[in-house]
Amino acid sequence: PDDIHGMAVAQGILTARGGMTSHAAVVARGMGKCCVAGCEAIKVEEKKGMFTVNGLVFKEGDFITLDGTTGRVIKGEVPTLEPEPSDEFKKLMEWADEIRTLGVRANADTPKDAKKARELGAEGIGLCRTEHMFFGEDRLPFVQRMILAEDKEEREKALEKLEPMQKEDFKGILIEMEGLPVIIRLLDPPLHEFLPNHEDLLLEINKLEFQNSDKKKIEEKRELLQRVTGLREMNPMLGHRGCRLGITFPEVYNMQTRAVFEAAAELLLEGRKVYPEIMIPLVFHEKEL
C-alpha cells in the first residue's frame, strides 16, 4: 500500500524482488502500467536515488526503457508504440466467444480502469476494492483520523468528509459500466495498512529524540506508535479485517453502503441503467452477516 501513490504516477515499474505473479505485478497490470518485477541483477540504493547493474550506475533522472513482455531492461530512451492485441489474439477470442459458457468481469477501482476494462470486453466489474480509493492523498488523512478517533462521534466526523468522495467514485464507475453489473466490496484490509509502518515510526522517534526535537512532536509520534502497536496482529490477514471491521465499527459500512445507494439512485433519476452489487468481505460464519 505504501507504494501505490508512486505506482499511480509512474510511467513504468521496475522491481528487484517479486515476480510475474507478485502483488506489485498484478496491481501494475490492473493499472495498465508496464512492469518488470524481480530483476534480481539490479541493486537499488533508495537513499541515494540510484541503482547499479553490471557495473553501470543509473541515477534519478536517467532514462531506461522497459519491455514488459520479455522482461528486458534497456539503457536509454527507446521509441515505443501503444500496444494493440494481435490479429491472432483477436481470432482466438472470437473462437472462445463462440463456445464459452462463462462471462468475464474485471477488477477495477476507478472510472478510468472501468472504461479500459469495458473497451477490452469485460462484462461488468467482479471486484471494485473500495480500500484503494482510501489511499488517495486527499483521503488518507481522513481515513487515519477515522482510525485514530477516540469515539464514535469523532469517527463519524472523519467519515462525513469521505462520504461525498466515495459517492463520486461510485458514480464514475457505474457510469462507465452502465448496463452491466458492478460488485463493490466494502472496506476489507486491516486498519494498520492505512497507518505509518511500525518500524519506521520507531526510527523516526529515535531520530527526533537524538536531535532533541520539539517535545510535543515527539509525544504525538509516541501516541501514534501506541495506536499502531495496538492494531498489530500475529496474522492480520485472518484477524480484525473484512466484515469484522463492519461489526466493530458499523458506521464505516453505513457510510459506504449509503454512498453506493445514493450514487445509484442519482444515476437512476438521470435515466441511466446501473446495477450495483455489494460484497461483504471475509465472512466466516453466517452470524457475522
Buried (B, 14 or more C-beta within 10 A) or exposed (E): BEEEEEBBEBEBBBBBEBEEEBEBBBBBBBBEBBBBBBBEEBEBEEEEEBBBBEEEEBEEEEEBBBBBEEEEBEEEEEEEEEEEEEEEEEEEBEEEEEEEEEEEBBBBBBBBBBBBBBEEEBBBBBBBBBBBBBBBEEBBEBBBBBBBBEEEEEBBEBBEBBBEBBBBBBBBBBBBBEEBBBBBBBBBBBBBBBBBEBEEBBEBBEEBEEEEBEEEEBEEBEEBBEBBEEBEEEEBEEBBBBBBBBEEBEBBBBBBBBBBBBBBEBBEEEEBEBBBBBBBBBEEEEEEE
